[in-house]
């Protein structure tokens, strides 16, 4: 039964990574037409939350008390997993290269391994350590962070904070549901997180610019709302709902490693839809990430270890050009 549940969780997690990965290709035309990243992310989150709301209401079946009991988890998802991580990421890449920011943020799985090590005072098994190193090498090859210029210390600190936010996302998503369906957590988190992002933007704390001109969308002109609708439904509503569901089934550690496939998916979509270059090192890096996930998956444990102290995508780029799915 456990093996079947884990296998189903892996399938759902791959779907989540594949849908999160579409965000870069879908949002890029908006950014090129004059939308600021914060504005695009705000509308994306709100559209995703509104799309999920009817499904969330149906799954709750009038059990509104479940939403109230899980208010701490919902707020953590909204303010840290949705809004905080994205704002920190965008602030970071204003000071450091995009590839470096993505590399740091997507080291969240390693942070979860280290946290479990410190918390339990037990060294992770060899398969987890090997999988962590292999997956990290693959991630470096896929995002190809370049540049020899000195890096801004504040930018690095912001990227590390975004990494912590990404790890918190997985921890919050993996906690027992207490009667709150995953889709309800996703919908509430997206709506509240989107409103928080909008408030920060309207207050002038981050650039917040929108335009309503047609955008160049896969070789032809399209209305500005079309990519927003697609990214809201596919890259946000479906992606967050499946990601939270998978994380509850797999635990935060394994789910976070499978989440690295989002970077691989985004690279593939950028090659397929935007014509961006796909190199042999990136293909090899994707293969290494899969190998790393396999090592972590092979760990034999009685139950997933979850931190007890916390009540959980521009988009992972091709060649580190656009921000990650949970961060844009």
NORBEL-V860182 format. One record per helix or strand of 3 or more residues. SS is the DSSP state (@ for helix, = for strand). FROM is the first residue (numbers start at 1). TO is the last residue. If there is no record, write none. Layout:
ss | from | to
SS | FROM | TO
SS | FROM | TO
This chain:
ss | from | to
@ | 2 | 20
@ | 23 | 32
@ | 37 | 60
@ | 64 | 69
@ | 71 | 93
@ | 98 | 105
@ | 108 | 120
@ | 126 | 143
@ | 153 | 174
@ | 182 | 202
= | 215 | 217
= | 220 | 222
@ | 224 | 250
@ | 252 | 258
@ | 261 | 274
@ | 280 | 297
@ | 325 | 327
